[in-house]
Amino acid sequence: MNERITAGAGVLMAGLSLLTGITRLWPAPTGRHRAKPVLLLPDQPFALPASPVRHAPLDEAVLEQLLDNGDVLANEFATCPAEGLRRFHAFYRNGIRKCWTCGQQAAGDAIAATTTRGNS
């Protein structure tokens, strides 16, 4: 029985040494799997723009003036062609609509195709 155990241990050791030799021939890793270094922000804050940034091209006073003059027919939600999001637009008599958020103007069929009523 000891001879069988010795023979089995010999076969096991030969198999492990063969496996070790094969794995040493395997190509070494290139390091591409590692994460890229983190981009660190500078110690000083970014400089602020010199002029104020306007997010809305129209304000309430301008809207009142446009409504009094009869230039604006309605204000409705529509898909903004620049942002691709539903935004509040001013619709003018000449068929142009203007986004209250970015100031982008659209005319013609773009108004009819993207105009929807309500907040949804």
C-alpha positions in Angstrom: 0.0 0.0 0.0 2.9 2.4 0.7 4.1 1.8 -2.8 0.8 3.1 -4.3 0.9 6.2 -2.1 4.5 6.8 -3.1 3.6 6.3 -6.8 0.5 8.6 -6.5 2.6 11.3 -4.8 5.2 11.0 -7.5 2.5 11.5 -10.2 1.1 14.4 -8.4 4.5 16.1 -8.0 5.3 15.5 -11.7 1.9 17.0 -12.7 2.5 20.1 -10.5 6.0 20.6 -11.8 4.6 20.4 -15.4 1.9 22.9 -14.6 4.4 25.2 -13.0 6.6 25.1 -16.2 3.6 25.8 -18.4 2.5 28.8 -16.4 6.0 30.3 -16.4 5.9 30.2 -20.2 2.6 32.1 -20.2 3.1 35.8 -21.3 3.5 38.3 -18.5 0.7 40.8 -17.9 1.2 44.2 -19.6 -0.4 46.3 -16.9 -3.3 47.5 -19.2 -5.8 46.2 -16.7 -4.8 48.7 -14.1 -6.8 51.9 -13.5 -5.6 55.1 -15.1 -4.1 57.7 -12.8 -6.6 60.1 -11.2 -6.7 63.6 -12.7 -6.2 66.0 -9.8 -7.7 69.4 -9.8 -5.4 72.4 -9.2 -4.9 73.8 -5.7 -6.3 77.2 -6.7 -10.0 77.7 -7.8 -10.8 78.4 -11.4 -11.1 82.0 -12.4 -14.7 83.4 -12.6 -15.8 84.9 -15.9 -15.5 88.7 -16.1 -19.1 89.3 -17.2 -22.2 87.7 -15.6 -23.5 84.6 -17.4 -27.0 85.0 -18.6 -29.1 81.8 -18.4 -32.4 83.4 -19.6 -32.4 85.7 -22.6 -35.8 87.1 -21.7 -36.9 88.5 -18.4 -40.3 89.5 -17.0 -40.1 93.1 -18.1 -39.2 92.1 -21.7 -42.1 89.6 -21.7 -44.6 92.3 -20.5 -43.4 94.6 -23.3 -43.7 91.9 -25.9 -47.2 91.0 -24.7 -48.3 94.7 -24.7 -47.0 95.2 -28.2 -48.8 92.1 -29.4 -45.6 90.5 -30.7 -45.8 87.4 -28.6 -48.9 85.2 -29.0 -48.4 82.7 -26.3 -45.9 81.0 -24.0 -45.9 77.2 -24.1 -43.7 74.2 -23.4 -41.9 72.8 -26.5 -38.8 70.7 -27.2 -35.8 73.0 -27.6 -33.9 72.2 -30.8 -30.6 73.2 -29.2 -30.9 71.3 -25.9 -33.3 68.5 -26.9 -35.3 69.1 -23.7 -38.8 70.4 -23.0 -38.4 74.1 -22.2 -40.7 77.1 -21.9 -40.8 79.1 -25.2 -42.2 82.4 -26.4 -44.2 82.1 -29.6 -44.1 85.3 -31.8 -46.6 86.4 -34.4 -44.2 85.9 -37.3 -44.0 82.1 -36.6 -40.7 82.2 -34.6 -40.4 80.7 -31.2 -37.6 81.5 -28.7 -36.5 79.3 -25.9 -36.5 81.1 -22.5 -33.6 79.0 -21.3 -31.0 79.2 -24.0 -32.3 81.8 -26.5 -32.4 79.4 -29.5 -34.9 80.4 -32.2 -36.8 78.0 -34.4 -39.3 78.8 -37.2 -41.7 77.1 -39.5 -42.5 73.4 -39.3 -40.2 73.0 -36.2 -42.9 74.8 -34.2 -45.8 72.5 -35.1 -43.7 69.3 -34.9 -42.4 69.9 -31.4 -45.1 71.9 -29.6 -47.1 70.2 -26.9 -49.2 71.7 -24.2 -48.8 71.2 -20.4 -45.9 70.2 -18.2 -45.7 66.5 -19.1 
